[in-house]
Structures are given as structure tokens and as C-alpha cells.
Amino acid sequence: MQTARVIVVGFDYSPLSEAALHRALRMTEAVPFATLHAVTVGTRVGADVRLPDGAVMSQWAAVEAVRIHLRERVRAVPDIGARNLRVIGHVRGGEPSQAILDLAFTCNAEKIVMGAHSATDDHGGTLGQVAQRVLAQAPIGVHVETAVASAPTPAPFDPLRWAFVFGTGNRRSKGALSAHSANVGMKA
């Protein structure tokens, strides 16, 4: 797996952006003192900001909500990530691909990690528009998490486990099983 010291992650609260955050944490494991910048792009609603999850709040509250959400996600996987990892949450406005690219340029990132999906997820196997734009314009490496790439690996076939799950063929009658389960937890 590739490693990087400074990574920008596109984070919009979707399952694929959560997978991208997880992948970015894995990329920092071999690099002490790495920095991970997670950028969430909101839209202006008057003086407030609407986050991708639909919450409308002040700019300060939006940054704090993103920071708390990221902290909880990083703490949920304590064995993953670099020693002395620094995770910084950013809330930006404007077009999402440009916000990601601008932050990557500003913080001198070595890698961009993001999820690839459209708003309706009906793109028929192609990347979302934001991922396509970032891939086309990024001067650095971009890792895109797709639904297939982020799927868990299938469990290997274990014949002993199947024998344990399905039994050896010695079965009790249904009446005996239900009578036994009816007596469980009864006091004398």
C-alpha cells in the first residue's frame, strides 16, 4: 500500500467517504507524524452553511460538527493510522472538486483520497463528476474508493465451520426443541 505524509480526504458523510477516510488512515500507518486534512464542502444558506448531511448551522458550528464527527470516526478504529497522526477538518464552500484541489495545493498534499459516487448512485459503474474532475486536474496521486474497492474481502471457505454451522445430521424432533426452549428461564 502506498504511504503519504500529507493526505487530503474528501469527506461528505457518505459511506464511500467513510471508506476513503479509513483508506487514508491506512496510508499513514508507516509514516510517523502524518497529517490528514478532511475537507467537507458545504453550501451557503444566507449567513449559515448547509453540510452534506442536510444540517444548517453557522460556519463555526459547521467546522465544530465536522471536527467532532471526524474525531469519532478516527477513534472508532484505534489500531489504524500513524503514530502522532494529526487529523484536521475543513469546511469549504463552492464546487467540491475545486475545494478539494485548492486544499491539496494549500497544504502541499502528497495524495488525495476520495469516494466516487453520484448524488443518486445511478451512474452505471462510472465515477461521479467530482471524482472525474479531481482525477483530470490533480497534479498529485489520487486514490478513488469505489463500492467494489471498498467491499470487504469474502471469508475463505472453511469446511469445519460449515460442519459446525449445519450440524452433523443428528437432529432432534421439532417438538423436543420447542419444549426445551419453552422451559428456558422459568423459575421453579
SESE-622305 format. One record per residue (C-alpha): residue in one letter; x, y, z. Coordinates in nm, 4 decimals, always signed. Example, Ala and Ser with C-alpha at 12.3 -4.5 7.8 and 13.67 -1.06 7.14 Angstrom:
<r><resn>A</resn><px>+1.2300</px><py>-0.4500</py><pz>+0.7800</pz></r>
<r><resn>S</resn><px>+1.3670</px><py>-0.1060</py><pz>+0.7140</pz></r>
END
This chain:
<r><resn>M</resn><px>+0.0000</px><py>+0.0000</py><pz>+0.0000</pz></r>
<r><resn>Q</resn><px>+0.1211</px><py>+0.3486</py><pz>-0.0796</pz></r>
<r><resn>T</resn><px>+0.2086</px><py>+0.5813</py><pz>+0.2032</pz></r>
<r><resn>A</resn><px>+0.1976</px><py>+0.9588</py><pz>+0.2309</pz></r>
<r><resn>R</resn><px>+0.2807</px><py>+1.2167</py><pz>+0.4949</pz></r>
<r><resn>V</resn><px>+0.0120</px><py>+1.4721</py><pz>+0.3988</pz></r>
<r><resn>I</resn><px>-0.3213</px><py>+1.3459</py><pz>+0.2635</pz></r>
<r><resn>V</resn><px>-0.6383</px><py>+1.5327</py><pz>+0.1685</pz></r>
<r><resn>V</resn><px>-0.9633</px><py>+1.3365</py><pz>+0.2039</pz></r>
<r><resn>G</resn><px>-1.2942</px><py>+1.4394</py><pz>+0.0510</pz></r>
<r><resn>F</resn><px>-1.5444</px><py>+1.3801</py><pz>+0.3311</pz></r>
<r><resn>D</resn><px>-1.9202</px><py>+1.4198</py><pz>+0.2778</pz></r>
<r><resn>Y</resn><px>-2.0594</px><py>+1.1784</py><pz>+0.5426</pz></r>
<r><resn>S</resn><px>-2.1397</px><py>+0.9137</py><pz>+0.2775</pz></r>
<r><resn>P</resn><px>-2.0335</px><py>+0.5502</py><pz>+0.3229</pz></r>
<r><resn>L</resn><px>-1.7764</px><py>+0.5850</py><pz>+0.0441</pz></r>
<r><resn>S</resn><px>-1.6236</px><py>+0.8932</py><pz>+0.2051</pz></r>
<r><resn>E</resn><px>-1.6032</px><py>+0.6967</py><pz>+0.5307</pz></r>
<r><resn>A</resn><px>-1.4204</px><py>+0.4242</py><pz>+0.3344</pz></r>
<r><resn>A</resn><px>-1.1914</px><py>+0.6922</py><pz>+0.1897</pz></r>
<r><resn>L</resn><px>-1.1139</px><py>+0.8191</py><pz>+0.5411</pz></r>
<r><resn>H</resn><px>-1.0364</px><py>+0.4632</py><pz>+0.6501</pz></r>
<r><resn>R</resn><px>-0.8103</px><py>+0.4131</py><pz>+0.3455</pz></r>
<r><resn>A</resn><px>-0.6278</px><py>+0.7394</py><pz>+0.4185</pz></r>
<r><resn>L</resn><px>-0.5702</px><py>+0.6286</py><pz>+0.7777</pz></r>
<r><resn>R</resn><px>-0.4220</px><py>+0.3037</py><pz>+0.6459</pz></r>
<r><resn>M</resn><px>-0.1934</px><py>+0.5007</py><pz>+0.4122</pz></r>
<r><resn>T</resn><px>-0.0432</px><py>+0.6885</py><pz>+0.7079</pz></r>
<r><resn>E</resn><px>+0.0408</px><py>+0.3820</py><pz>+0.9172</pz></r>
<r><resn>A</resn><px>+0.4072</px><py>+0.3624</py><pz>+0.8144</pz></r>
<r><resn>V</resn><px>+0.4663</px><py>+0.7388</py><pz>+0.8371</pz></r>
<r><resn>P</resn><px>+0.5122</px><py>+0.8934</py><pz>+1.1816</pz></r>
<r><resn>F</resn><px>+0.3786</px><py>+1.2474</py><pz>+1.2289</pz></r>
<r><resn>A</resn><px>+0.1468</px><py>+1.2329</py><pz>+0.9274</pz></r>
<r><resn>T</resn><px>-0.1274</px><py>+1.4886</py><pz>+0.8687</pz></r>
<r><resn>L</resn><px>-0.4688</px><py>+1.4106</py><pz>+0.7296</pz></r>
<r><resn>H</resn><px>-0.6841</px><py>+1.7015</py><pz>+0.6041</pz></r>
<r><resn>A</resn><px>-1.0512</px><py>+1.6083</py><pz>+0.5659</pz></r>
<r><resn>V</resn><px>-1.2491</px><py>+1.8587</py><pz>+0.3618</pz></r>
<r><resn>T</resn><px>-1.6273</px><py>+1.8834</py><pz>+0.3735</pz></r>
<r><resn>V</resn><px>-1.7889</px><py>+2.1112</py><pz>+0.1165</pz></r>
<r><resn>G</resn><px>-2.0986</px><py>+2.2967</py><pz>+0.2281</pz></r>
<r><resn>T</resn><px>-2.3335</px><py>+2.5387</py><pz>+0.0569</pz></r>
<r><resn>R</resn><px>-2.4193</px><py>+2.8872</py><pz>+0.1780</pz></r>
<r><resn>V</resn><px>-2.7704</px><py>+2.9461</py><pz>+0.3107</pz></r>
<r><resn>G</resn><px>-2.7745</px><py>+3.3153</py><pz>+0.3969</pz></r>
<r><resn>A</resn><px>-2.5199</px><py>+3.3581</py><pz>+0.6758</pz></r>
<r><resn>D</resn><px>-2.5245</px><py>+2.9852</py><pz>+0.7564</pz></r>
<r><resn>V</resn><px>-2.3783</px><py>+2.6714</py><pz>+0.5979</pz></r>
<r><resn>R</resn><px>-2.5623</px><py>+2.3565</py><pz>+0.4862</pz></r>
<r><resn>L</resn><px>-2.3485</px><py>+2.0459</py><pz>+0.5345</pz></r>
<r><resn>P</resn><px>-2.3832</px><py>+1.7419</py><pz>+0.3041</pz></r>
<r><resn>D</resn><px>-2.5974</px><py>+1.5639</py><pz>+0.5653</pz></r>
<r><resn>G</resn><px>-2.8553</px><py>+1.8465</py><pz>+0.5421</pz></r>
<r><resn>A</resn><px>-2.7782</px><py>+2.0211</py><pz>+0.8720</pz></r>
<r><resn>V</resn><px>-2.7839</px><py>+2.4020</py><pz>+0.8536</pz></r>
<r><resn>M</resn><px>-2.5688</px><py>+2.5868</py><pz>+1.1056</pz></r>
<r><resn>S</resn><px>-2.3243</px><py>+2.8724</py><pz>+1.1452</pz></r>
<r><resn>Q</resn><px>-1.9759</px><py>+2.8472</py><pz>+0.9950</pz></r>
<r><resn>W</resn><px>-1.8215</px><py>+2.7936</py><pz>+1.3373</pz></r>
<r><resn>A</resn><px>-2.0755</px><py>+2.5250</py><pz>+1.4323</pz></r>
<r><resn>A</resn><px>-2.0248</px><py>+2.3501</py><pz>+1.0963</pz></r>
<r><resn>V</resn><px>-1.6486</px><py>+2.3309</py><pz>+1.1482</pz></r>
<r><resn>E</resn><px>-1.7034</px><py>+2.2033</py><pz>+1.5013</pz></r>
<r><resn>A</resn><px>-1.9575</px><py>+1.9414</py><pz>+1.3823</pz></r>
<r><resn>V</resn><px>-1.7149</px><py>+1.8140</py><pz>+1.1189</pz></r>
<r><resn>R</resn><px>-1.4321</px><py>+1.8052</py><pz>+1.3734</pz></r>
<r><resn>I</resn><px>-1.6391</px><py>+1.6044</py><pz>+1.6222</pz></r>
<r><resn>H</resn><px>-1.7607</px><py>+1.3652</py><pz>+1.3519</pz></r>
<r><resn>L</resn><px>-1.4047</px><py>+1.3050</py><pz>+1.2332</pz></r>
<r><resn>R</resn><px>-1.2793</px><py>+1.2546</py><pz>+1.5872</pz></r>
<r><resn>E</resn><px>-1.5419</px><py>+0.9870</py><pz>+1.6471</pz></r>
<r><resn>R</resn><px>-1.4596</px><py>+0.8118</py><pz>+1.3183</pz></r>
<r><resn>V</resn><px>-1.0862</px><py>+0.8088</py><pz>+1.3922</pz></r>
<r><resn>R</resn><px>-1.1388</px><py>+0.6898</py><pz>+1.7493</pz></r>
<r><resn>A</resn><px>-1.3599</px><py>+0.4060</py><pz>+1.6220</pz></r>
<r><resn>V</resn><px>-1.0524</px><py>+0.2446</py><pz>+1.4638</pz></r>
<r><resn>P</resn><px>-0.7753</px><py>+0.2908</py><pz>+1.7227</pz></r>
<r><resn>D</resn><px>-0.5370</px><py>+0.0365</py><pz>+1.5666</pz></r>
<r><resn>I</resn><px>-0.5256</px><py>+0.2139</py><pz>+1.2305</pz></r>
<r><resn>G</resn><px>-0.3278</px><py>+0.5248</py><pz>+1.1483</pz></r>
<r><resn>A</resn><px>+0.0147</px><py>+0.6700</py><pz>+1.2125</pz></r>
<r><resn>R</resn><px>+0.1700</px><py>+0.7406</py><pz>+1.5484</pz></r>
<r><resn>N</resn><px>+0.1131</px><py>+1.1067</py><pz>+1.6317</pz></r>
<r><resn>L</resn><px>-0.1384</px><py>+1.1397</py><pz>+1.3481</pz></r>
<r><resn>R</resn><px>-0.2911</px><py>+1.4838</py><pz>+1.3116</pz></r>
<r><resn>V</resn><px>-0.6426</px><py>+1.4967</py><pz>+1.1648</pz></r>
<r><resn>I</resn><px>-0.7719</px><py>+1.8397</py><pz>+1.0642</pz></r>
<r><resn>G</resn><px>-1.1289</px><py>+1.9045</py><pz>+0.9499</pz></r>
<r><resn>H</resn><px>-1.2044</px><py>+2.1780</py><pz>+0.6975</pz></r>
<r><resn>V</resn><px>-1.5369</px><py>+2.3198</py><pz>+0.5797</pz></r>
<r><resn>R</resn><px>-1.5170</px><py>+2.4872</py><pz>+0.2408</pz></r>
<r><resn>G</resn><px>-1.7703</px><py>+2.6362</py><pz>+0.0037</pz></r>
<r><resn>G</resn><px>-1.8025</px><py>+2.6316</py><pz>-0.3718</pz></r>
<r><resn>E</resn><px>-1.7625</px><py>+2.3492</py><pz>-0.6180</pz></r>
<r><resn>P</resn><px>-1.6467</px><py>+2.0291</py><pz>-0.4381</pz></r>
<r><resn>S</resn><px>-1.3723</px><py>+1.9248</py><pz>-0.6820</pz></r>
<r><resn>Q</resn><px>-1.2195</px><py>+2.2727</py><pz>-0.6806</pz></r>
<r><resn>A</resn><px>-1.2365</px><py>+2.2890</py><pz>-0.2996</pz></r>
<r><resn>I</resn><px>-1.0518</px><py>+1.9559</py><pz>-0.2739</pz></r>
<r><resn>L</resn><px>-0.7874</px><py>+2.0624</py><pz>-0.5252</pz></r>
<r><resn>D</resn><px>-0.7399</px><py>+2.4027</py><pz>-0.3587</pz></r>
<r><resn>L</resn><px>-0.6893</px><py>+2.2449</py><pz>-0.0179</pz></r>
<r><resn>A</resn><px>-0.4457</px><py>+1.9914</py><pz>-0.1615</pz></r>
<r><resn>F</resn><px>-0.2443</px><py>+2.2763</py><pz>-0.3147</pz></r>
<r><resn>T</resn><px>-0.2618</px><py>+2.4902</py><pz>+0.0019</pz></r>
<r><resn>C</resn><px>-0.1418</px><py>+2.2186</py><pz>+0.2390</pz></r>
<r><resn>N</resn><px>+0.1135</px><py>+2.0721</py><pz>-0.0067</pz></r>
<r><resn>A</resn><px>-0.0557</px><py>+1.7308</py><pz>-0.0046</pz></r>
<r><resn>E</resn><px>+0.1123</px><py>+1.4226</py><pz>-0.1446</pz></r>
<r><resn>K</resn><px>-0.2102</px><py>+1.2299</py><pz>-0.2064</pz></r>
<r><resn>I</resn><px>-0.5858</px><py>+1.2876</py><pz>-0.2437</pz></r>
<r><resn>V</resn><px>-0.8244</px><py>+1.0146</py><pz>-0.1278</pz></r>
<r><resn>M</resn><px>-1.1945</px><py>+1.0347</py><pz>-0.2020</pz></r>
<r><resn>G</resn><px>-1.5070</px><py>+0.8298</py><pz>-0.2585</pz></r>
<r><resn>A</resn><px>-1.6581</px><py>+0.8039</py><pz>-0.6059</pz></r>
<r><resn>H</resn><px>-2.0333</px><py>+0.8302</py><pz>-0.6253</pz></r>
<r><resn>S</resn><px>-2.3031</px><py>+1.0463</py><pz>-0.7704</pz></r>
<r><resn>A</resn><px>-2.5829</px><py>+1.2004</py><pz>-0.5702</pz></r>
<r><resn>T</resn><px>-2.8237</px><py>+0.9280</py><pz>-0.6856</pz></r>
<r><resn>D</resn><px>-2.5696</px><py>+0.6437</py><pz>-0.7237</pz></r>
<r><resn>D</resn><px>-2.7248</px><py>+0.5526</py><pz>-1.0601</pz></r>
<r><resn>H</resn><px>-2.4207</px><py>+0.6301</py><pz>-1.2714</pz></r>
<r><resn>G</resn><px>-2.3920</px><py>+0.2752</py><pz>-1.4002</pz></r>
<r><resn>G</resn><px>-2.0422</px><py>+0.1937</py><pz>-1.2831</pz></r>
<r><resn>T</resn><px>-1.8773</px><py>+0.5223</py><pz>-1.3839</pz></r>
<r><resn>L</resn><px>-1.7168</px><py>+0.7672</py><pz>-1.1455</pz></r>
<r><resn>G</resn><px>-1.9059</px><py>+1.0633</py><pz>-1.0080</pz></r>
<r><resn>Q</resn><px>-1.8496</px><py>+1.4088</py><pz>-1.1530</pz></r>
<r><resn>V</resn><px>-1.6414</px><py>+1.5311</py><pz>-0.8587</pz></r>
<r><resn>A</resn><px>-1.4055</px><py>+1.2341</py><pz>-0.8787</pz></r>
<r><resn>Q</resn><px>-1.3708</px><py>+1.2737</py><pz>-1.2559</pz></r>
<r><resn>R</resn><px>-1.2808</px><py>+1.6419</py><pz>-1.2221</pz></r>
<r><resn>V</resn><px>-1.0289</px><py>+1.5776</py><pz>-0.9442</pz></r>
<r><resn>L</resn><px>-0.8667</px><py>+1.2951</py><pz>-1.1435</pz></r>
<r><resn>A</resn><px>-0.8456</px><py>+1.5159</py><pz>-1.4511</pz></r>
<r><resn>Q</resn><px>-0.6962</px><py>+1.8207</py><pz>-1.2766</pz></r>
<r><resn>A</resn><px>-0.4896</px><py>+1.6877</py><pz>-0.9851</pz></r>
<r><resn>P</resn><px>-0.1128</px><py>+1.7212</py><pz>-1.0190</pz></r>
<r><resn>I</resn><px>-0.0643</px><py>+1.4601</py><pz>-0.7439</pz></r>
<r><resn>G</resn><px>-0.1766</px><py>+1.0998</py><pz>-0.6929</pz></r>
<r><resn>V</resn><px>-0.5476</px><py>+1.0411</py><pz>-0.6397</pz></r>
<r><resn>H</resn><px>-0.6946</px><py>+0.7279</py><pz>-0.4832</pz></r>
<r><resn>V</resn><px>-1.0651</px><py>+0.6785</py><pz>-0.5507</pz></r>
<r><resn>E</resn><px>-1.2706</px><py>+0.4473</py><pz>-0.3303</pz></r>
<r><resn>T</resn><px>-1.5496</px><py>+0.2805</py><pz>-0.5236</pz></r>
<r><resn>A</resn><px>-1.8185</px><py>+0.0488</py><pz>-0.3957</pz></r>
<r><resn>V</resn><px>-1.6308</px><py>-0.2520</py><pz>-0.5328</pz></r>
<r><resn>A</resn><px>-1.2921</px><py>-0.1411</py><pz>-0.3972</pz></r>
<r><resn>S</resn><px>-1.4301</px><py>-0.0774</py><pz>-0.0503</pz></r>
<r><resn>A</resn><px>-1.6251</px><py>-0.4038</py><pz>-0.0228</pz></r>
<r><resn>P</resn><px>-1.4918</px><py>-0.6375</py><pz>+0.2455</pz></r>
<r><resn>T</resn><px>-1.2950</px><py>-0.9375</py><pz>+0.1307</pz></r>
<r><resn>P</resn><px>-1.5008</px><py>-1.2562</py><pz>+0.1232</pz></r>
<r><resn>A</resn><px>-1.4381</px><py>-1.5049</py><pz>+0.4020</pz></r>
<r><resn>P</resn><px>-1.2451</px><py>-1.8124</py><pz>+0.2897</pz></r>
<r><resn>F</resn><px>-1.4334</px><py>-2.1408</py><pz>+0.2721</pz></r>
<r><resn>D</resn><px>-1.3755</px><py>-2.3442</py><pz>+0.5854</pz></r>
<r><resn>P</resn><px>-1.5332</px><py>-2.6943</py><pz>+0.5777</pz></r>
<r><resn>L</resn><px>-1.5080</px><py>-2.7352</py><pz>+0.9559</pz></r>
<r><resn>R</resn><px>-1.7059</px><py>-2.4158</py><pz>+1.0103</pz></r>
<r><resn>W</resn><px>-1.9749</px><py>-2.5359</py><pz>+0.7705</pz></r>
<r><resn>A</resn><px>-1.9947</px><py>-2.8694</py><pz>+0.9537</pz></r>
<r><resn>F</resn><px>-2.0354</px><py>-2.6828</py><pz>+1.2834</pz></r>
<r><resn>V</resn><px>-2.2991</px><py>-2.4450</py><pz>+1.1476</pz></r>
<r><resn>F</resn><px>-2.5087</px><py>-2.7053</py><pz>+0.9710</pz></r>
<r><resn>G</resn><px>-2.4563</px><py>-2.9874</py><pz>+1.2194</pz></r>
<r><resn>T</resn><px>-2.3636</px><py>-3.3497</py><pz>+1.1649</pz></r>
<r><resn>G</resn><px>-2.7044</px><py>-3.4799</py><pz>+1.0666</pz></r>
<r><resn>N</resn><px>-2.8199</px><py>-3.5888</py><pz>+1.4156</pz></r>
<r><resn>R</resn><px>-3.1272</px><py>-3.3738</py><pz>+1.4630</pz></r>
<r><resn>R</resn><px>-3.3859</px><py>-3.3619</py><pz>+1.7337</pz></r>
<r><resn>S</resn><px>-3.7523</px><py>-3.3561</py><pz>+1.6511</pz></r>
<r><resn>K</resn><px>-3.9200</px><py>-3.0161</py><pz>+1.6396</pz></r>
<r><resn>G</resn><px>-4.1363</px><py>-3.0939</py><pz>+1.9427</pz></r>
<r><resn>A</resn><px>-3.8364</px><py>-3.1686</py><pz>+2.1634</pz></r>
<r><resn>L</resn><px>-3.6623</px><py>-2.8475</py><pz>+2.0614</pz></r>
<r><resn>S</resn><px>-3.9612</px><py>-2.6237</py><pz>+2.1240</pz></r>
<r><resn>A</resn><px>-4.0376</px><py>-2.7871</py><pz>+2.4605</pz></r>
<r><resn>H</resn><px>-3.6789</px><py>-2.7315</py><pz>+2.5680</pz></r>
<r><resn>S</resn><px>-3.6813</px><py>-2.3676</py><pz>+2.4617</pz></r>
<r><resn>A</resn><px>-4.0132</px><py>-2.3075</py><pz>+2.6390</pz></r>
<r><resn>N</resn><px>-3.8578</px><py>-2.4114</py><pz>+2.9730</pz></r>
<r><resn>V</resn><px>-3.5583</px><py>-2.1805</py><pz>+2.9468</pz></r>
<r><resn>G</resn><px>-3.5682</px><py>-1.9037</py><pz>+3.2069</pz></r>
<r><resn>M</resn><px>-3.8626</px><py>-2.0470</py><pz>+3.4034</pz></r>
<r><resn>K</resn><px>-3.8379</px><py>-2.0468</py><pz>+3.7834</pz></r>
<r><resn>A</resn><px>-3.9387</px><py>-2.3500</py><pz>+3.9857</pz></r>
END
